[in-house]
Amino acid sequence: MKKIMGTILVFVCVIVAGILFIRVKSQETDVTKTRTKVGFILNGKVDDHSWGESHYNGMEKSASELNLEVIYKENVPEDESCVEAIEELIDSGCKIIICNSFGHGEWEVQCAKEHPEIYFFHATGVEELSNLSTYFGRIYQMRYLSGIVAGMQTKTNEIGYVAAFPIAEVNRGINAFTLGVRLVNPDAKVYVKWSESWTGEEENARATEELIQCHNIDVIAMHNDAMAPLEIADQNHIWTIGYNIDNSKRYPDTFLTAPVWNWEKFYEPRILECLQGKFQGIHYWEGVETGIVDLAPLTDNVKPGIEEKVEEERLRLMSGTFDVFYGPITDNQGVVRVKEGQSMTDENMLNDFFWYVEGVVIDESE
């Protein structure tokens, strides 16, 4: 009798789950019958092979699923001209506005307050409103994995890292990457050079060249949206770890992997919520378990044995019992920042990263 009742219970659960699924799909169909306009503000271009293109790819996939008409405004400066761009999108009928750069934040908040009827999203932002959500992904988890690749790939134990600005987001990535490096190679050092630009090719080229000139670099990683670090490293036969999208086909001889984005994993469910009237003005910070962040497939340039270690650590991250900033962690001045058995909170990781882990060397040479 128990066996029969158990079978019946499973059967009922399957039927209920099927009904719920049909209802959800029906709701999606109902709200997507009408074509919705979305305005997208980018600090770069949709075909930049980097940050902008990662958002464009994710948005285009979401648009095809949700019957969206997306209007892109490229190379929008991070100043008051952002307001004009947003107002033009609203005047054209956009019901949802997305800005993909931290520097657009002040102006987007201003517009959100003036247009409570419009839904706003701000990538890497810090201020939420009833009609404005901020969002990012735990890309530091993938930087940790890419650090393992760099730490096992290097022969010189001197790894370069071209970074835009010393803000918490970038510092968090540098630290996660270095923890990955030193997990497998405690003797390696990560030399960081500031380019002071996200998209400037000239500034990022200069920072890359100075790293190569001053150190015995044989692997270069990056946290910016320019192609210069990959170009220059390729010309100098130096291994590279990219960012934002998989550029292995552009640099087949030197590319190893890259922390990458699958933005459709965020845009599709969040925009569907807008269409259903379920928008939430909160901060989203999603990790490896959602698929929003990933590591590009390791290329044939990667040494044997590295993939196995990367997958071992990926499984630890997926398990939910481990994250990158679990103690003990010591900074590069010898101070214990996270004690054994403790971990950094999300608030700490988002706001308090103005120090560097052991193994990081900030290159201040001119």
C-alpha positions as CSV (number, residue, x, y, z in Angstrom):
1,M,0.0,0.0,0.0
2,K,2.8,2.4,0.9
3,K,4.5,1.7,-2.4
4,I,1.2,2.4,-4.3
5,M,0.6,5.6,-2.3
6,G,4.2,6.7,-3.0
7,T,3.7,6.1,-6.8
8,I,0.4,8.1,-6.7
9,L,2.1,11.0,-4.9
10,V,4.9,11.1,-7.4
11,F,2.4,11.0,-10.3
12,V,0.4,13.9,-8.7
13,C,3.6,16.0,-8.2
14,V,4.5,15.5,-11.8
15,I,1.0,16.6,-13.0
16,V,1.1,19.7,-10.7
17,A,4.5,20.6,-11.9
18,G,3.4,20.3,-15.5
19,I,0.3,22.5,-14.9
20,L,2.5,25.1,-13.2
21,F,4.9,25.0,-16.1
22,I,2.1,25.5,-18.6
23,R,0.7,28.4,-16.6
24,V,4.1,30.1,-16.5
25,K,4.7,29.6,-20.3
26,S,1.1,30.9,-20.8
27,Q,1.9,34.0,-18.8
28,E,5.1,34.6,-20.8
29,T,3.2,34.3,-24.0
30,D,0.5,36.7,-22.9
31,V,2.8,39.5,-21.8
32,T,5.1,39.1,-24.9
33,K,2.3,39.4,-27.5
34,T,2.9,43.1,-27.6
35,R,6.3,44.3,-28.7
36,T,8.1,46.2,-26.0
37,K,10.8,48.8,-26.6
38,V,14.0,48.7,-24.5
39,G,16.6,51.4,-24.5
40,F,20.2,50.4,-23.9
41,I,23.0,52.9,-23.0
42,L,26.6,51.7,-23.6
43,N,29.9,53.3,-22.7
44,G,31.4,51.4,-25.7
45,K,30.2,49.7,-28.9
46,V,28.1,46.7,-29.5
47,D,30.9,45.1,-31.5
48,D,33.9,45.9,-29.3
49,H,34.8,42.2,-28.7
50,S,34.5,43.0,-25.0
51,W,32.1,44.5,-22.4
52,G,29.8,46.1,-24.8
53,E,29.5,43.1,-27.0
54,S,28.8,40.8,-24.1
55,H,25.8,42.9,-23.2
56,Y,24.6,43.1,-26.8
57,N,24.8,39.3,-27.2
58,G,22.8,38.7,-24.0
59,M,20.2,41.4,-24.9
60,E,19.7,40.1,-28.4
61,K,19.1,36.6,-27.1
62,S,16.6,38.0,-24.6
63,A,14.9,40.1,-27.3
64,S,14.2,37.1,-29.5
65,E,12.6,35.3,-26.5
66,L,10.5,38.2,-25.2
67,N,9.5,40.0,-28.4
68,L,11.6,43.1,-27.6
69,E,12.7,46.0,-29.8
70,V,16.0,47.2,-28.5
71,I,17.4,50.6,-29.3
72,Y,21.2,50.9,-28.6
73,K,23.0,54.1,-28.0
74,E,26.8,53.5,-28.2
75,N,29.8,55.4,-26.8
76,V,27.6,57.5,-24.4
77,P,29.9,59.6,-22.2
78,E,29.8,59.1,-18.5
79,D,28.6,62.7,-17.9
80,E,25.4,64.8,-18.1
81,S,25.0,63.9,-21.8
82,C,23.8,60.5,-20.5
83,V,20.6,62.3,-19.5
84,E,19.9,63.5,-23.0
85,A,20.5,60.0,-24.4
86,I,18.0,58.5,-21.8
87,E,15.4,61.1,-22.5
88,E,15.6,60.4,-26.2
89,L,15.0,56.7,-25.6
90,I,12.0,57.5,-23.4
91,D,10.6,59.9,-26.0
92,S,10.9,57.1,-28.6
93,G,8.7,54.8,-26.5
94,C,11.1,52.8,-24.4
95,K,9.5,51.4,-21.3
96,I,12.8,49.9,-19.9
97,I,16.2,51.6,-19.8
98,I,19.5,49.9,-19.2
99,C,22.9,51.5,-18.6
100,N,26.0,49.3,-18.7
101,S,28.6,51.4,-17.0
102,F,29.2,52.5,-13.4
103,G,29.9,56.1,-14.6
104,H,26.3,56.5,-15.9
105,G,24.9,56.0,-12.4
106,E,24.4,59.6,-11.2
107,W,22.5,60.5,-14.4
108,E,20.5,57.4,-14.5
109,V,19.3,57.8,-10.9
110,Q,18.3,61.4,-11.8
111,C,16.2,60.2,-14.8
112,A,14.7,57.3,-12.8
113,K,13.4,59.8,-10.2
114,E,11.9,62.0,-13.0
115,H,10.3,59.0,-14.7
116,P,8.7,56.7,-12.1
117,E,6.7,55.0,-14.9
118,I,9.9,53.6,-16.5
119,Y,11.9,50.6,-15.3
120,F,15.6,51.2,-15.0
121,F,18.6,48.8,-14.7
122,H,22.2,49.8,-13.9
123,A,25.1,47.5,-14.4
124,T,27.7,47.7,-11.6
125,G,25.6,50.4,-9.9
126,V,25.2,51.1,-6.2
127,E,21.9,53.0,-5.7
128,E,18.5,51.4,-6.0
129,L,15.1,53.0,-6.2
130,S,11.5,51.7,-6.5
131,N,11.9,51.7,-10.3
132,L,15.7,51.2,-10.5
133,S,17.6,48.0,-10.0
134,T,21.4,47.5,-9.9
135,Y,23.1,44.3,-11.0
136,F,26.4,42.5,-11.5
137,G,27.7,39.0,-11.5
138,R,30.2,37.3,-9.2
139,I,32.9,37.4,-11.9
140,Y,35.5,37.3,-9.2
141,Q,34.7,33.5,-9.0
142,M,35.8,33.1,-12.6
143,R,38.8,35.3,-12.1
144,Y,39.8,32.9,-9.3
145,L,39.6,30.0,-11.8
146,S,41.5,31.9,-14.4
147,G,44.2,32.7,-11.8
148,I,44.7,28.9,-11.4
149,V,45.3,28.7,-15.2
150,A,47.8,31.5,-15.0
151,G,49.6,30.1,-11.9
152,M,50.1,26.7,-13.6
153,Q,50.9,28.1,-17.0
154,T,53.6,30.6,-16.0
155,K,57.3,29.6,-16.2
156,T,58.7,32.9,-14.9
157,N,56.3,33.3,-12.0
158,E,55.8,36.9,-13.0
159,I,52.2,37.5,-14.2
160,G,51.0,40.8,-15.5
161,Y,47.5,42.3,-14.9
162,V,46.3,45.4,-16.8
163,A,43.6,47.1,-14.8
164,A,41.5,50.2,-15.4
165,F,41.0,51.8,-11.9
166,P,41.7,50.9,-8.3
167,I,38.0,50.7,-7.3
168,A,36.5,47.9,-5.2
169,E,35.2,46.0,-8.2
170,V,38.6,45.8,-9.9
171,N,40.5,45.2,-6.7
172,R,38.1,42.3,-5.8
173,G,39.0,40.8,-9.2
174,I,42.7,41.3,-8.8
175,N,42.6,39.6,-5.3
176,A,40.5,36.7,-6.5
177,F,42.8,36.1,-9.5
178,T,45.9,36.2,-7.3
179,L,44.3,33.8,-4.8
180,G,43.8,31.4,-7.7
181,V,47.4,31.9,-8.9
182,R,48.9,31.2,-5.5
183,L,46.7,28.3,-4.7
184,V,48.7,26.4,-7.3
185,N,51.9,28.4,-7.3
186,P,52.8,30.2,-4.0
187,D,56.0,31.6,-5.6
188,A,54.2,33.5,-8.3
189,K,53.6,37.3,-8.2
190,V,50.9,39.4,-10.0
191,Y,52.2,42.7,-11.2
192,V,49.3,45.2,-11.6
193,K,49.5,48.3,-13.8
194,W,46.7,50.9,-13.9
195,S,45.6,52.1,-17.3
196,E,43.1,54.7,-15.9
197,S,40.7,53.9,-18.7
198,W,38.1,51.3,-19.4
199,T,38.0,51.5,-23.2
200,G,41.0,53.6,-24.2
201,E,43.3,51.6,-26.5
202,E,46.2,53.9,-26.1
203,E,46.1,54.0,-22.3
204,N,45.8,50.2,-22.0
205,A,48.5,49.7,-24.6
206,R,50.9,51.9,-22.6
207,A,50.1,50.0,-19.4
208,T,50.7,46.6,-21.1
209,E,54.0,47.7,-22.7
210,E,55.3,49.0,-19.4
211,L,54.5,45.7,-17.7
212,I,56.4,43.8,-20.3
213,Q,59.3,46.2,-20.2
214,C,59.7,46.2,-16.5
215,H,59.1,42.5,-15.6
216,N,59.7,39.0,-16.9
217,I,56.0,38.6,-17.8
218,D,54.9,35.5,-19.6
219,V,51.1,35.6,-18.8
220,I,48.9,38.8,-19.0
221,A,45.4,39.1,-17.5
222,M,43.2,42.2,-17.7
223,H,40.3,44.1,-16.2
224,N,39.3,46.7,-18.9
225,D,37.3,46.7,-22.0
226,A,40.1,47.4,-24.6
227,M,41.7,45.0,-27.0
228,A,45.2,46.5,-26.6
229,P,46.5,44.1,-23.9
230,L,45.5,41.1,-26.0
231,E,47.0,42.6,-29.2
232,I,50.3,43.6,-27.6
233,A,50.7,40.3,-25.7
234,D,50.0,38.4,-28.9
235,Q,52.7,40.4,-30.7
236,N,55.2,39.6,-27.9
237,H,54.2,35.9,-27.8
238,I,52.9,36.2,-24.2
239,W,50.0,34.1,-23.0
240,T,46.8,36.0,-22.4
241,I,43.7,35.7,-20.2
242,G,41.0,37.9,-21.6
243,Y,37.8,39.3,-20.2
244,N,34.1,39.7,-21.1
245,I,33.9,37.3,-24.1
246,D,35.8,34.5,-25.6
247,N,38.4,35.9,-28.0
248,S,40.3,32.7,-28.6
249,K,39.6,32.8,-32.4
250,R,41.1,36.2,-32.7
251,Y,44.3,35.2,-30.9
252,P,44.7,31.4,-31.5
253,D,48.4,31.4,-30.6
254,T,48.4,33.1,-27.2
255,F,44.8,33.0,-25.8
256,L,44.3,30.7,-22.8
257,T,40.8,31.5,-21.5
258,A,38.7,34.4,-20.1
259,P,36.1,35.1,-17.4
260,V,33.0,35.7,-19.5
261,W,29.4,36.9,-19.2
262,N,26.1,35.3,-20.2
263,W,23.9,38.3,-19.7
264,E,20.8,36.7,-21.1
265,K,20.7,34.7,-17.8
266,F,19.9,38.0,-16.2
267,Y,18.1,40.1,-18.8
268,E,15.5,37.5,-19.8
269,P,14.1,36.8,-16.3
270,R,14.3,40.4,-15.1
271,I,12.7,41.9,-18.2
272,L,10.0,39.3,-18.1
273,E,9.3,40.4,-14.5
274,C,8.9,44.0,-15.8
275,L,6.4,42.8,-18.4
276,Q,4.5,40.9,-15.7
277,G,4.5,43.9,-13.4
278,K,6.8,42.1,-10.9
279,F,9.8,44.4,-11.0
280,Q,11.9,44.7,-7.9
281,G,14.1,47.7,-7.2
282,I,16.9,45.8,-5.6
283,H,20.6,44.9,-6.1
284,Y,21.3,41.6,-7.9
285,W,24.7,39.9,-7.5
286,E,24.5,36.5,-9.1
287,G,27.2,33.8,-9.2
288,V,28.3,30.7,-10.9
289,E,25.2,28.7,-10.0
290,T,23.0,30.9,-12.2
291,G,25.2,30.7,-15.3
292,I,25.6,34.5,-15.6
293,V,29.4,34.1,-15.2
294,D,31.5,31.5,-16.7
295,L,35.0,30.6,-17.8
296,A,35.6,30.4,-21.6
297,P,36.7,26.9,-22.7
298,L,40.5,26.4,-22.1
299,T,42.3,26.5,-25.4
300,D,44.9,24.0,-26.7
301,N,47.6,26.4,-25.5
302,V,46.9,25.5,-21.9
303,K,49.2,23.0,-20.3
304,P,48.1,19.4,-19.5
305,G,46.7,19.0,-16.0
306,I,45.3,22.6,-15.7
307,E,41.8,21.8,-16.8
308,E,41.4,19.1,-14.1
309,K,42.4,21.5,-11.3
310,V,40.1,24.2,-12.7
311,E,37.2,21.8,-12.7
312,E,37.9,20.7,-9.2
313,E,37.7,24.2,-7.9
314,R,34.7,25.0,-10.1
315,L,32.8,22.1,-8.4
316,R,33.8,23.6,-5.0
317,L,32.3,26.9,-6.0
318,M,29.2,25.2,-7.4
319,S,28.7,23.3,-4.2
320,G,27.8,26.4,-2.2
321,T,30.1,25.3,0.7
322,F,33.1,27.4,-0.6
323,D,33.7,30.8,-2.0
324,V,36.8,32.7,-3.0
325,F,37.3,34.9,0.0
326,Y,37.3,32.3,2.8
327,G,40.1,32.6,5.3
328,P,42.8,32.6,6.1
329,I,43.7,35.5,3.8
330,T,46.8,37.7,4.3
331,D,47.3,41.0,2.5
332,N,50.5,42.0,0.7
333,Q,51.7,43.9,3.9
334,G,51.5,40.8,6.0
335,V,48.3,41.7,7.8
336,V,45.7,38.9,8.3
337,R,42.5,40.3,6.7
338,V,40.3,37.2,6.9
339,K,40.9,34.7,9.7
340,E,40.7,31.0,9.3
341,G,37.2,29.7,9.5
342,Q,35.8,33.1,8.6
343,S,34.7,34.6,5.3
344,M,34.1,38.1,3.8
345,T,30.5,39.2,3.6
346,D,28.9,40.5,0.4
347,E,28.9,44.0,1.9
348,N,32.7,43.7,2.6
349,M,33.4,42.4,-0.9
350,L,31.3,45.1,-2.5
351,N,32.6,48.1,-0.6
352,D,35.8,47.4,1.4
353,F,38.3,46.2,-1.2
354,F,41.0,48.8,-1.0
355,W,43.8,46.3,0.0
356,Y,45.5,43.5,-1.9
357,V,46.2,39.9,-1.1
358,E,49.7,38.5,-0.6
359,G,51.4,38.2,-4.0
360,V,50.0,41.4,-5.6
361,V,52.6,44.0,-6.5
362,I,51.2,47.4,-7.7
363,D,53.6,48.7,-10.4
364,E,53.9,52.4,-10.0
365,S,56.8,52.9,-12.4
366,E,56.3,55.6,-15.0
